[in-house]
Amino acid sequence: MSSPMEEAHGGMPSTTTAFFPLAGLHKFMAIFLVFLSWILVHWWSLRKQKGPRSWPVIGATLEQLRNYYRMHDWLVEYLSKHRTVTVDMPFTSYTYIADPVNVEHVLKTNFNNYPKGEVYRSYMDVLLGDGIFNADGELWRKQRKTASFEFASKNLRDFSTIVFREYSLKLSSILSQACKAGKVVDMQELYMRMTLDSICKVGFGVEIGTLSPELPENSFAQAFDAANIIVTLRFIDPLWRVKKFLHVGSEALLEQSIKLVDEFTYSVIRRRKAEIVQARASGKQEKIKHDILSRFIELGEAGGDDGGSLFGNDKGLRDVVLNFVIAGRDTTATTLSWFTYMAMTHPAVAEKLRRELAAFEADRAREEGVALVPCSDGEGADEAFAARVAQFAGLLSYDGLGKLVYLHACVTETLRLYPAVPQDPKGIAEDDVLPDGTKVRAGGMVTYVPYSMGRMEYNWGPDAASFRPERWIGDDGAFRNASPFKFTAFQAGPRICLGKDSAYLQMKMALAILCRFFRFELVEGHPVKYRMMTILSMAHGLKVRVSRAPLA
């Protein structure tokens, strides 16, 4: 039945009824125009931005995810055009820098404004806890003061030299057997085992045996690697907190991995404490080990602001030790792997290094008044070869290694192009302006990029991308240092790496032995590319064939 209004208008719909669809269209158009205006304003505000295309809400997430597995080279492409690049992400932004002037400003000049920051801490806390690599402010200063004193200790240096020599010889023995059997070996895996064993010996005072001839699996090493990879993924995974809350996916695996890491670490701490008590009770103080854990346990027992508050409980000791392991194990093994790859792909460099090592061996033998063990292919060749290797290792003292200038230059050049830590993010406490005029806002992140910095022509000249150890040697034949704000493999400023000398010591000890007595050949078709994690490790390992080097 028609309404009176319809009847008055001949059955046609009222103007009021007809108006509603039109009003809805107007409302839609208004919202669309506002959204379009917002897009245009956003685009206009970013027209001078140096970096990837940024979209409302999601920022540059799509491009970053698309380039995740080649992120370091992706940044090289941008930073070669612009010395500073801003990458917007949901809820924050990352400013990447490669100019030494900007790096010095962040790492030294305005150091207090660029802490690790709460964002970084929230990502890494589950693995690093309150350790020195995850701490800021007074907590960091106390640890730094204590650790710097311990790392300068002659006892620790002498102990480390013995341990590094011991495990380098174990690796040499495994490679010698591989030569006889004609086996392909993964040098990255072997380096990881060597550095884990040696760092656990120096750090914990325990022998975990991953470099045993049978190369056993080790649950601590596997869990540690898994945790390292997953916490790195958190930096670009916006859902990691959801996965953590629900205990699913990568975060569920991380929880399991950390449980295994903690079980091993806490068991070592309890055992070491018991050994110290026993040594004191028996009046045999000299049996207390010189490893880092033992020293920090003693500092915790002594109390005081610098000891008791930091190392007086097992959690504090756990954080100290794991920070030391992540600094000394993965970084060193990664650099050794890239060094070996560089030596294989640059035969002239490898040959020059072999000449330096042969001359060093002859000179040191003459100084010590010893005859070098002769090597041949006849009966007893294996025993003679092993004896010669051990003899050479005995000549590699801390001071003696310092004479191997070209070896030091080769290691440093490897670190320039393949820094163990390819990116290092810092938080921003307050708004600031970098020396090049870039404005950075509180709550964001500034990341200096050692991987990119080593490849920038504006830092190293037209041959920046070339592997050339000679750039580190002066006309007088001595090693020539570069500014730590240009060569940032060991950080710079107040946070410069305390373990730098120890890292060089271990790397040069191992490489002097391996490069003197072995030759390496990359397996044909084996892909060599990095894996995205906090450390620049190789995604597929480093598969090689090994042969014994001819000796004079």
Disulfide bonds with the S-S distance in Angstrom:
none
